[in-house]
Amino acid sequence: MKILIIQTAFIGDVILATPLIQEAHRCFPNAQLDVLVRKGNEGLLQNFIGISNILIWNKQNKKHQNLWILLSQIRKEKYDIVVNIQRFAATGLLTGLSGSKERIGFKKNPFSFLFTQKIEHDIHGKDEIHETVRNLKLMKSLGANETAKPILYPAQSDYSFVQNLKAKTYYCIAPTSVWFTKQVPAAKWLELISSLQEIDKDSIIYLLGGPADKYECVAIEAQIKSENVKTLAGKLSFLQTAALIKDAKRNFVNDSAPMHMASAMNAPVTAYYCSTIPAFGFGPLSDVSKIVEVLNLSCRPCGLHGHKACPEGHFKCALHLNMTISK
């Protein structure tokens, strides 16, 4: 048997797809299990138990040409089951034209009329059904459980790479986000760091992120002027970052990929919500987790994914966050 799971969205989306990948392997342990991700995210699934092949869609260069090349590759594989986690047209087309016997995806996908199974995907911010549960419903008819949690598999080499960073008690802060209105402003992170240093002055604070986040992390570090605050953005791979997050005394994150990484490592986490709300179903799943948000704002939430700027112009959902840490 051959199975393909498709998730070509952002880093956090791939992490939230790992329970479905895990369940596919549990239900069909002898199957060839392939996963399609966007170029740049393949490192998340290195060492993942059960995955046979990782297919990559390069969206940044010749996006549509690469899509048709992928379609040809997928059709040649003759998959028995294709499961599409996304709700957008391009991957719906890949699924619908895959030639697979079972083509499963969400009803919201514009090409769901080509699927053999169409599953509801409801986000209305009321019942707090987690995205992992919504994803797992795609394979419920094939025997998947609905309670699996995200997971990543750093190798021993990843743990060894960050071992020296764990010599002292440390905290991790991931201060950036793809969306402006999901990102706590730098001034608020400075408040948090000052509060942490007051209660735990000898601990190290690591600023995490990818290469694109380095500038903002360095700017925060420069304003603190402390040898105990160190920028690691752009210096660690996904799985090295996960290995570091795992043993932090606490991880402080936006509603973004590092929160889901903490969930995958079951690491203690505090998640700050600005324009979005946990009830959308993308909240932390670590055993030890805390959500900080500004309640009773009539303009919140202002969108599912966030915006490039606050629609109201005041950004109270971020600027009024309580960043003080108590002992």
Secondary structure, 3 states (H helix, E strand, C coil): CEEEEECCCCHHHHHHHHHHHHHHHHHCCCCEEEEEEECCCHHHHCCCCCEEEEEEECCCCCHHHHHHHHHHHHHHHCCCEEEECCCCHHHHHHHHCCCCCEEEEECCCCCHHHCCEEECCCCCCCCCCCHHHHHHHHHHHHCCCCCCCCCCCCCHHHHHHHHHHHCCCEEEEECCCCCHHHCCCHHHHHHHHHHHHHHCCCCEEEECCCHHHHHHHHHHHHHHCCCCEEECCCCCCHHHHHHHHHCCCEEEEECCHHHHHHHHCCCCEEEEECCCCHHHCCCCCCCCEEEEECCCCCCCCCCCCCCCCCCCCCCHHHHCCCCCCCC
